[in-house]
Amino acid sequence: MKFRLTKILLPITVLSILMFSCSGGNADNGSKSDSDSTKTDSTKTAKEDAKKKSSSELIPVEVATVTSGTISDFILLSSNLETEIQADVYPRAEGIVEKILKDEGSQVKKGDILVKLEAREYDIAEKKAGVEYKKQLSIYKRQEIMHKEKLLSDEEFDQLKYAKDVAKYTWQEAKLRLDYMSIKSPISGWIGERTAKIGARVQPSNKLFSIVNKSDVIAVVYVPEKNINELKIGQSASINSENLNNQEFKARIIRISPVVDPASGTFKVTVSVTNRDQILRPGMFVNVHLIIDTHENAVLVPKTAVVYENEYKNVFVVRDSIAHKIRLDSGFENSQYIEALSNIREGDKVIVVGQAGMKDNTKVRIVLEREPNIASKYIQ
């Protein structure tokens, strides 16, 4: 019996030892796995932190793409716009203003009635003169028959013809005076000023309206004597106004004075501007660009990218996240762009924000890339 119990306990003891060994082994493996996982996460975090730190050390900048276009060399002057076609309206006869038919800002055509003066007196005079003419015409026709039949002398017939003609011209004069009571526009255009008032007695010396035609406006500028050989009739020009968001209007030179003012050393040049949309108004202050020469397909660098260093112009071109300082070899320039003659190519990315105080070969990070803005043939 005792031998049997010993045989039963021995397998149980061996089995317990094996189970304990297995349990201890698994615990060690789990601890080792957790340790490896912690080391991996720590390494990953360190790399991300290093990457963020490296990225934060890069200077954020905004860039623009260098493009090509047309740019011109020009003489820049200023002037106030005028109109080629304008007229002040005066009455041709004395009278009292009875009715005003057009007001300031109204568009009128040549011959439109602007003002009517009291005309009863002139109306009666016109009718009276008309009756007199018809009377003299009737007498003339009757006596003409008698003259043909030799029943009336040539002298008497000439007197009748004279009386008929006088009556005719008297009637025409009366109609003209009556017509003067309706004051008409001498040109087509817009009323810029009205001084006429209902009930006012006006004289031929009283200005009643000012009328301008805005279709063709001009700018008169005074050019320095040194540029006298650079300009000619028909030469291209353009104008722009700061009050119109610097919108450009094409123009051309139509007159050049051959006389140089000895006091100012300038000569007078008149520029015509086509104003099809009627945006420009006489009296507006504008910048006038007299175009001397034009370069096609020029490499254009935005002026906002230029960093001035004494008399030199520099730009920073971004290549492989590094800002390279390049001396700008400049050609023509205007309010927006400078022509690059060398060192800079179309498609280069130049820094337009963030380049102040920057050094050559600085590592940068582009945060915004601006689109090129070439709006017209003449960039003014």
C-alpha positions as CSV (number, residue, x, y, z in Angstrom):
1,M,0.0,0.0,0.0
2,K,2.8,2.3,0.8
3,F,4.6,1.4,-2.4
4,R,1.5,2.3,-4.4
5,L,1.2,5.8,-2.8
6,T,4.8,6.6,-3.6
7,K,4.3,5.7,-7.2
8,I,1.3,8.0,-7.5
9,L,2.9,11.0,-5.8
10,L,6.0,10.9,-8.0
11,P,4.4,11.8,-11.3
12,I,2.4,14.6,-9.6
13,T,5.6,16.2,-8.2
14,V,7.3,16.1,-11.6
15,L,4.3,17.6,-13.3
16,S,4.2,20.5,-10.7
17,I,7.9,21.2,-11.3
18,L,7.4,21.4,-15.1
19,M,4.4,23.7,-14.7
20,F,6.3,26.1,-12.4
21,S,9.2,26.2,-14.9
22,C,7.0,27.0,-17.8
23,S,5.2,29.8,-15.8
24,G,8.5,31.4,-14.9
25,G,9.8,31.3,-18.4
26,N,6.8,33.0,-19.9
27,A,7.0,35.8,-17.3
28,D,10.6,36.5,-18.3
29,N,9.7,36.7,-22.0
30,G,6.9,39.1,-21.3
31,S,9.2,41.5,-19.4
32,K,11.7,41.4,-22.2
33,S,9.1,42.1,-24.9
34,D,7.7,45.1,-22.9
35,S,11.2,46.5,-22.5
36,D,11.9,46.2,-26.3
37,S,8.6,48.0,-27.1
38,T,9.5,50.9,-24.7
39,K,12.9,51.3,-26.3
40,T,11.3,51.4,-29.8
41,D,8.7,54.1,-28.9
42,S,11.4,56.2,-27.2
43,T,13.6,56.0,-30.3
44,K,10.7,57.0,-32.5
45,T,9.8,60.0,-30.3
46,A,13.4,61.1,-30.2
47,K,13.5,61.0,-34.0
48,E,10.3,63.0,-34.3
49,D,11.5,65.6,-31.8
50,A,14.8,65.9,-33.7
51,K,12.9,66.3,-37.0
52,K,10.6,69.0,-35.5
53,K,13.6,70.8,-34.0
54,S,15.4,70.7,-37.3
55,S,12.2,72.0,-39.1
56,S,11.7,74.8,-36.6
57,E,15.3,75.9,-37.2
58,L,14.5,76.6,-40.9
59,I,13.4,80.2,-41.6
60,P,9.8,80.4,-42.9
61,V,9.6,82.5,-46.1
62,E,7.2,83.3,-48.9
63,V,8.3,83.1,-52.5
64,A,7.2,84.1,-56.0
65,T,8.1,82.5,-59.3
66,V,10.2,84.5,-61.7
67,T,8.3,84.9,-65.0
68,S,8.9,86.5,-68.4
69,G,7.0,89.3,-70.0
70,T,7.1,92.7,-71.7
71,I,8.6,95.6,-69.8
72,S,9.3,99.2,-71.0
73,D,11.7,102.0,-70.3
74,F,9.7,105.2,-69.9
75,I,9.7,108.9,-68.8
76,L,7.4,109.2,-65.8
77,L,5.5,112.5,-65.4
78,S,2.3,113.6,-63.9
79,S,-0.6,115.7,-65.1
80,N,-4.4,116.4,-64.8
81,L,-6.6,115.1,-67.5
82,E,-8.4,117.4,-69.9
83,T,-10.8,116.8,-72.8
84,E,-10.1,117.6,-76.4
85,I,-13.8,118.5,-77.0
86,Q,-15.5,120.9,-74.6
87,A,-17.7,123.9,-74.8
88,D,-19.1,126.6,-72.6
89,V,-22.7,127.5,-73.5
90,Y,-23.8,131.2,-73.5
91,P,-27.2,132.6,-74.6
92,R,-27.2,134.5,-77.9
93,A,-29.9,136.9,-76.8
94,E,-31.2,138.5,-73.6
95,G,-34.1,136.8,-71.8
96,I,-35.5,135.2,-68.7
97,V,-35.0,131.5,-68.0
98,E,-38.3,129.8,-68.3
99,K,-37.4,126.1,-68.3
100,I,-34.3,123.9,-67.7
101,L,-34.4,120.7,-69.6
102,K,-30.9,119.2,-68.8
103,D,-28.9,119.1,-65.6
104,E,-25.3,118.4,-64.4
105,G,-24.2,114.8,-65.3
106,S,-26.8,114.5,-68.1
107,Q,-25.6,113.1,-71.4
108,V,-26.6,115.3,-74.4
109,K,-26.3,115.2,-78.1
110,K,-25.4,118.1,-80.4
111,G,-28.6,120.2,-80.9
112,D,-30.4,119.0,-77.8
113,I,-32.3,121.9,-76.1
114,L,-30.8,122.7,-72.7
115,V,-32.7,125.8,-71.6
116,K,-35.8,127.6,-72.9
117,L,-36.1,131.4,-72.4
118,E,-39.3,133.3,-72.2
119,A,-40.2,133.7,-75.9
120,R,-43.7,135.2,-76.3
121,E,-42.4,138.5,-77.6
122,Y,-40.1,136.8,-80.2
123,D,-42.9,134.4,-81.2
124,I,-45.2,137.3,-82.0
125,A,-42.5,139.1,-83.9
126,E,-41.8,135.9,-85.9
127,K,-45.4,135.5,-86.9
128,K,-45.8,139.1,-87.8
129,A,-42.7,138.9,-90.0
130,G,-44.1,135.8,-91.6
131,V,-47.4,137.5,-92.5
132,E,-45.5,140.5,-94.0
133,Y,-43.4,138.2,-96.1
134,K,-46.4,136.3,-97.5
135,K,-48.0,139.6,-98.3
136,Q,-45.0,140.9,-100.2
137,L,-44.6,137.5,-102.0
138,S,-48.2,137.6,-103.2
139,I,-47.8,141.2,-104.5
140,Y,-44.6,140.2,-106.2
141,K,-46.2,137.3,-108.0
142,R,-49.2,139.4,-109.3
143,Q,-46.9,142.1,-110.5
144,E,-44.6,139.6,-112.1
145,I,-47.3,138.7,-114.6
146,M,-47.9,142.4,-115.4
147,H,-44.1,142.9,-115.9
148,K,-44.0,140.0,-118.4
149,E,-46.8,141.6,-120.3
150,K,-44.9,144.9,-120.3
151,L,-47.6,146.6,-118.2
152,L,-45.1,147.3,-115.4
153,S,-41.7,149.0,-115.7
154,D,-38.5,147.3,-114.8
155,E,-37.8,149.9,-112.1
156,E,-41.2,149.3,-110.4
157,F,-40.8,145.6,-110.6
158,D,-37.3,145.8,-109.1
159,Q,-38.8,147.7,-106.2
160,L,-41.4,145.0,-105.6
161,K,-38.7,142.3,-105.7
162,Y,-36.6,144.3,-103.2
163,A,-39.5,144.6,-100.9
164,K,-40.2,140.9,-101.1
165,D,-36.6,140.0,-100.3
166,V,-36.5,142.4,-97.4
167,A,-39.6,140.8,-96.0
168,K,-38.2,137.4,-96.5
169,Y,-34.9,138.2,-94.6
170,T,-36.8,140.0,-91.9
171,W,-38.9,136.8,-91.3
172,Q,-35.7,134.7,-91.3
173,E,-34.2,137.0,-88.7
174,A,-37.3,136.8,-86.5
175,K,-37.2,133.0,-86.7
176,L,-33.6,133.1,-85.7
177,R,-34.3,135.3,-82.7
178,L,-37.1,133.0,-81.7
179,D,-34.7,130.0,-82.1
180,Y,-32.2,131.7,-79.8
181,M,-34.8,131.4,-77.0
182,S,-34.1,127.6,-77.1
183,I,-30.5,127.3,-76.1
184,K,-29.0,124.1,-77.6
185,S,-25.9,122.0,-76.9
186,P,-23.1,122.8,-79.5
187,I,-21.5,119.4,-79.0
188,S,-22.3,115.9,-77.9
189,G,-21.1,115.0,-74.4
190,W,-21.9,115.4,-70.7
191,I,-22.9,118.4,-68.8
192,G,-20.2,119.2,-66.3
193,E,-21.6,122.4,-64.9
194,R,-24.9,124.2,-64.9
195,T,-25.2,127.8,-63.7
196,A,-28.6,128.6,-65.3
197,K,-31.5,129.2,-62.8
198,I,-35.2,129.4,-63.5
199,G,-36.4,133.0,-63.4
200,A,-33.0,134.5,-63.9
201,R,-32.5,137.2,-66.5
202,V,-29.5,136.2,-68.7
203,Q,-27.3,138.2,-71.0
204,P,-25.1,136.9,-73.8
205,S,-22.1,137.2,-71.5
206,N,-23.6,134.8,-68.9
207,K,-22.3,131.2,-69.0
208,L,-25.1,128.8,-68.5
209,F,-23.5,125.3,-69.0
210,S,-20.2,123.6,-69.5
211,I,-20.2,120.5,-71.7
212,V,-17.4,118.0,-72.0
213,N,-16.9,115.0,-74.2
214,K,-15.2,112.2,-72.2
215,S,-14.6,109.8,-75.2
216,D,-11.2,111.3,-75.9
217,V,-9.2,112.8,-73.0
218,I,-5.8,114.2,-73.1
219,A,-2.9,114.8,-70.7
220,V,-0.5,117.7,-71.2
221,V,3.0,117.1,-69.8
222,Y,6.2,119.1,-69.8
223,V,9.2,116.9,-70.7
224,P,12.8,117.8,-69.8
225,E,14.8,119.2,-72.7
226,K,17.3,116.3,-72.5
227,N,14.6,113.9,-73.8
228,I,13.6,115.9,-76.8
229,N,15.1,113.5,-79.3
230,E,13.5,110.4,-77.7
231,L,9.9,111.3,-78.5
232,K,7.9,111.5,-81.7
233,I,4.3,111.8,-82.8
234,G,2.4,108.5,-82.5
235,Q,4.7,107.1,-79.9
236,S,3.1,104.7,-77.3
237,A,2.3,105.9,-73.9
238,S,0.1,104.9,-71.0
239,I,-1.5,106.5,-67.9
240,N,-2.7,105.2,-64.6
241,S,-4.3,106.7,-61.5
242,E,-3.8,105.6,-57.9
243,N,-7.5,106.3,-57.3
244,L,-8.4,103.7,-59.9
245,N,-6.2,101.0,-58.4
246,N,-3.4,101.9,-60.9
247,Q,-5.5,100.5,-63.8
248,E,-3.6,101.1,-67.0
249,F,-4.9,103.0,-70.0
250,K,-3.1,103.0,-73.3
251,A,-2.3,106.3,-74.9
252,R,-0.2,107.9,-77.6
253,I,1.6,111.1,-78.3
254,I,-0.4,113.4,-80.6
255,R,1.4,116.7,-80.3
256,I,5.0,117.8,-79.5
257,S,5.8,121.5,-79.2
258,P,8.9,122.5,-81.1
259,V,9.7,125.2,-78.5
260,V,11.6,124.7,-75.3
261,D,10.6,127.0,-72.5
262,P,13.9,128.7,-71.4
263,A,12.6,129.3,-67.9
264,S,11.8,125.6,-67.1
265,G,14.0,123.8,-69.7
266,T,10.9,121.7,-70.7
267,F,8.8,121.3,-73.9
268,K,5.1,120.6,-74.1
269,V,3.8,117.1,-75.1
270,T,0.2,116.2,-75.5
271,V,-0.9,112.6,-75.0
272,S,-4.3,111.3,-76.2
273,V,-6.0,108.6,-74.1
274,T,-8.9,106.5,-75.5
275,N,-11.6,106.5,-72.8
276,R,-14.1,103.9,-74.2
277,D,-15.5,102.9,-70.9
278,Q,-15.8,106.5,-69.7
279,I,-13.9,105.7,-66.5
280,L,-11.5,108.6,-66.8
281,R,-12.8,112.0,-65.9
282,P,-11.5,115.4,-66.9
283,G,-9.5,116.9,-64.0
284,M,-8.3,113.6,-62.6
285,F,-4.6,113.5,-61.5
286,V,-2.7,110.8,-63.4
287,N,0.8,109.4,-63.9
288,V,1.9,109.6,-67.5
289,H,4.4,107.1,-68.9
290,L,6.0,108.1,-72.2
291,I,7.4,104.8,-73.5
292,I,10.9,105.1,-74.9
293,D,11.9,101.4,-75.5
294,T,10.3,98.0,-74.9
295,H,11.9,94.6,-74.2
296,E,9.9,91.5,-75.1
297,N,10.3,88.2,-73.2
298,A,12.2,89.8,-70.4
299,V,13.0,88.0,-67.1
300,L,10.9,89.8,-64.5
301,V,11.7,89.8,-60.8
302,P,9.1,91.2,-58.4
303,K,10.3,94.4,-56.8
304,T,9.2,93.0,-53.4
305,A,12.0,90.5,-53.7
306,V,14.7,93.0,-54.0
307,V,17.0,93.8,-51.0
308,Y,18.9,97.0,-51.4
309,E,22.5,97.1,-50.1
310,N,24.1,100.5,-50.7
311,E,23.9,101.0,-54.5
312,Y,23.4,97.3,-55.2
313,K,20.3,95.2,-55.6
314,N,20.2,91.7,-54.3
315,V,17.6,88.9,-54.4
316,F,17.5,85.5,-52.6
317,V,16.8,82.5,-54.8
318,V,15.6,79.3,-53.1
319,R,17.2,76.1,-54.4
320,D,17.0,72.9,-52.4
321,S,15.7,74.7,-49.3
322,I,18.7,77.0,-49.3
323,A,18.5,80.7,-50.0
324,H,21.2,81.9,-52.3
325,K,22.0,85.6,-52.3
326,I,22.4,86.8,-55.9
327,R,23.4,90.3,-57.1
328,L,20.7,91.5,-59.5
329,D,22.0,92.7,-62.8
330,S,19.0,95.0,-63.6
331,G,17.6,96.4,-66.8
332,F,14.3,98.2,-67.2
333,E,12.1,98.5,-64.2
334,N,8.6,99.8,-63.3
335,S,6.4,100.0,-60.3
336,Q,6.1,96.1,-60.0
337,Y,9.0,94.5,-61.7
338,I,12.7,94.7,-62.4
339,E,14.2,93.1,-65.5
340,A,17.0,90.6,-64.7
341,L,19.7,90.6,-67.4
342,S,21.7,87.7,-66.0
343,N,22.1,85.2,-63.1
344,I,18.3,84.7,-62.6
345,R,16.2,82.4,-64.8
346,E,12.5,82.2,-65.5
347,G,11.0,79.7,-63.0
348,D,13.3,80.6,-60.2
349,K,11.7,81.0,-56.7
350,V,12.7,84.3,-55.2
351,I,11.9,85.2,-51.6
352,V,9.4,88.1,-51.3
353,V,8.7,87.9,-47.5
354,G,11.3,87.0,-44.9
355,Q,14.5,88.0,-46.7
356,A,15.2,91.1,-44.6
357,G,18.5,90.6,-42.8
358,M,19.0,87.2,-44.3
359,K,22.5,85.8,-45.0
360,D,23.7,83.9,-48.0
361,N,23.1,80.0,-47.9
362,T,20.5,80.2,-45.2
363,K,18.3,77.2,-44.8
364,V,14.6,78.1,-45.4
365,R,11.2,76.6,-45.4
366,I,8.6,77.8,-48.0
367,V,5.3,78.5,-46.3
368,L,3.6,80.2,-49.3
369,E,4.2,80.4,-53.0
370,R,2.6,83.3,-54.8
371,E,1.3,83.1,-58.3
372,P,2.9,85.5,-60.9
373,N,0.7,88.4,-61.9
374,I,1.4,89.7,-65.4
375,A,-1.8,91.6,-66.3
376,S,-1.1,93.4,-69.5
377,K,1.4,94.0,-72.3
378,Y,2.6,97.3,-70.7
379,I,3.4,96.7,-67.1
380,Q,3.1,100.1,-65.5
